[in-house]
Amino acid sequence: QRSKNSNKPTTIQIIGVEIDPSSVNLEHEPFTTSTAFMMGNEGQGMTSKQMSVCDGFIRISQYGGGTASLNVSVAAGLVLHRFFHWSRGDDVVGQQT
């Protein structure tokens, strides 16, 4: 596998956390390999330059009619928590065995 923007072999994908038509819901755990996450600005999201280096995008589901923006540290915590459980092979996040 090669990185989107390099000819160097890599197994690390870059996933942007962004509300975008191509974004996959975080709850679907769209991870396949080691991953670096890129977070956008709390107000405006990711720039087009940031988005151009990403291999894909995820979004965090939010319910209700309020804003679709989260504090970047809260968003990062949610994403890393879900990725951690996926990487351990947990079937259900938060389920104790």
Sine and cosine of phi, psi and omega as CSV:
sin_phi,cos_phi,sin_psi,cos_psi,sin_omega,cos_omega
0.00,0.00,0.62,-0.78,0.01,-1.00
-0.87,-0.49,0.57,-0.82,0.07,-1.00
-0.89,0.46,0.51,-0.86,-0.03,-1.00
-0.84,0.54,-0.59,0.80,-0.12,-0.99
-0.91,-0.42,0.47,0.88,-0.04,-1.00
-0.42,-0.91,0.44,-0.90,0.10,-0.99
-1.00,-0.02,0.01,1.00,-0.01,-1.00
-0.98,0.21,0.69,-0.72,0.10,-1.00
-0.90,0.44,0.65,-0.76,0.01,-1.00
-0.44,-0.90,0.38,-0.92,0.12,-0.99
-0.85,-0.53,0.27,0.96,0.03,-1.00
-0.96,-0.28,0.84,-0.54,0.06,-1.00
-0.99,-0.13,0.45,-0.89,0.06,-1.00
-0.95,-0.31,0.88,-0.47,-0.03,-1.00
-0.91,-0.42,0.82,-0.57,0.06,-1.00
-1.00,0.01,0.62,-0.79,0.07,-1.00
-0.99,-0.15,0.98,-0.22,-0.18,-0.98
-0.39,-0.92,0.59,-0.81,0.12,-0.99
-0.99,0.14,0.96,-0.28,-0.09,-1.00
-0.57,-0.82,0.50,-0.86,0.02,-1.00
-0.82,0.57,-0.46,0.89,-0.02,-1.00
-1.00,-0.02,-0.02,1.00,-0.04,-1.00
-0.91,0.42,0.63,-0.78,0.08,-1.00
-0.98,-0.21,0.65,-0.76,0.00,-1.00
-0.88,0.48,0.74,-0.67,0.02,-1.00
-0.82,0.57,-0.57,0.82,-0.02,-1.00
-0.90,0.45,-0.34,0.94,0.02,-1.00
-1.00,0.10,-0.03,1.00,0.03,-1.00
0.72,0.69,0.93,0.37,-0.07,-1.00
-0.99,0.14,0.59,0.81,-0.05,-1.00
-1.00,-0.06,0.60,-0.80,0.01,-1.00
-0.75,-0.66,-0.25,0.97,-0.09,-1.00
-0.32,-0.95,-0.11,-0.99,0.11,-0.99
-0.83,0.55,0.63,-0.78,-0.17,-0.99
-0.66,-0.75,0.66,-0.75,0.20,-0.98
-0.96,-0.29,0.73,-0.69,-0.01,-1.00
-0.97,-0.26,0.68,-0.73,0.06,-1.00
-0.92,-0.39,0.82,-0.57,-0.02,-1.00
-0.98,-0.20,0.59,-0.81,0.03,-1.00
-1.00,-0.07,0.02,-1.00,0.07,-1.00
-0.93,0.37,0.61,-0.79,-0.04,-1.00
-0.86,0.50,-0.53,0.85,-0.04,-1.00
-1.00,-0.05,-0.76,0.65,-0.11,-0.99
-0.97,-0.22,-0.13,0.99,-0.03,-1.00
0.98,0.18,-0.43,-0.90,-0.05,-1.00
-1.00,0.09,0.52,-0.85,0.09,-1.00
-0.98,0.21,0.27,-0.96,0.04,-1.00
-0.90,0.44,-0.55,0.83,0.05,-1.00
-0.91,0.42,-0.68,0.73,0.06,-1.00
-0.88,0.47,-0.71,0.71,-0.03,-1.00
-0.90,0.45,-0.52,0.85,-0.05,-1.00
-0.93,0.37,-0.37,0.93,0.01,-1.00
-1.00,-0.06,-0.09,1.00,-0.04,-1.00
-0.99,0.14,0.60,-0.80,0.07,-1.00
-1.00,0.09,-0.28,0.96,0.00,-1.00
-0.04,-1.00,0.03,-1.00,-0.06,-1.00
-0.69,-0.73,0.53,-0.85,0.15,-0.99
-0.82,-0.58,0.36,-0.93,0.07,-1.00
-0.74,-0.67,0.39,-0.92,0.02,-1.00
-0.97,-0.24,0.85,-0.53,0.00,-1.00
-0.90,0.45,0.68,-0.73,0.10,-0.99
-0.72,-0.70,0.58,-0.82,-0.08,-1.00
-0.89,-0.45,0.54,-0.84,-0.01,-1.00
0.96,-0.27,0.04,-1.00,-0.08,-1.00
-0.99,-0.12,0.17,0.99,-0.03,-1.00
-0.98,0.19,-0.29,-0.96,-0.02,-1.00
-0.91,0.41,0.45,-0.89,0.03,-1.00
-0.99,-0.16,0.39,0.92,-0.05,-1.00
-0.90,-0.44,0.66,-0.75,0.11,-0.99
-0.89,-0.46,0.43,-0.90,0.17,-0.99
-0.83,0.56,0.68,-0.73,-0.12,-0.99
-0.88,0.47,-0.56,0.83,0.01,-1.00
-0.95,0.32,-0.56,0.83,0.06,-1.00
-0.93,0.38,-0.71,0.70,0.02,-1.00
-0.87,0.49,-0.70,0.71,0.01,-1.00
-0.88,0.47,-0.65,0.76,0.03,-1.00
-0.88,0.47,-0.68,0.74,0.02,-1.00
-0.90,0.43,-0.71,0.71,-0.02,-1.00
-0.90,0.43,-0.74,0.68,-0.03,-1.00
-0.92,0.39,-0.57,0.82,0.06,-1.00
-0.89,0.46,-0.73,0.68,-0.01,-1.00
-0.91,0.42,-0.67,0.74,0.02,-1.00
-0.89,0.45,-0.66,0.75,0.03,-1.00
-0.84,0.54,-0.75,0.66,-0.01,-1.00
-0.92,0.39,-0.61,0.80,0.07,-1.00
-0.88,0.48,-0.70,0.71,-0.06,-1.00
-0.91,0.41,-0.43,0.90,0.05,-1.00
-1.00,0.10,-0.20,0.98,-0.02,-1.00
1.00,0.09,0.29,0.96,0.02,-1.00
-0.90,0.43,0.70,-0.72,0.03,-1.00
-0.96,0.27,-0.68,0.73,-0.05,-1.00
-0.76,-0.65,0.81,-0.59,0.02,-1.00
-0.89,0.45,0.77,-0.64,0.04,-1.00
1.00,0.04,-0.15,0.99,0.00,-1.00
-0.98,0.21,0.77,-0.64,0.04,-1.00
-0.99,-0.12,0.61,-0.79,0.00,-1.00
-0.96,-0.27,0.00,0.00,0.00,0.00
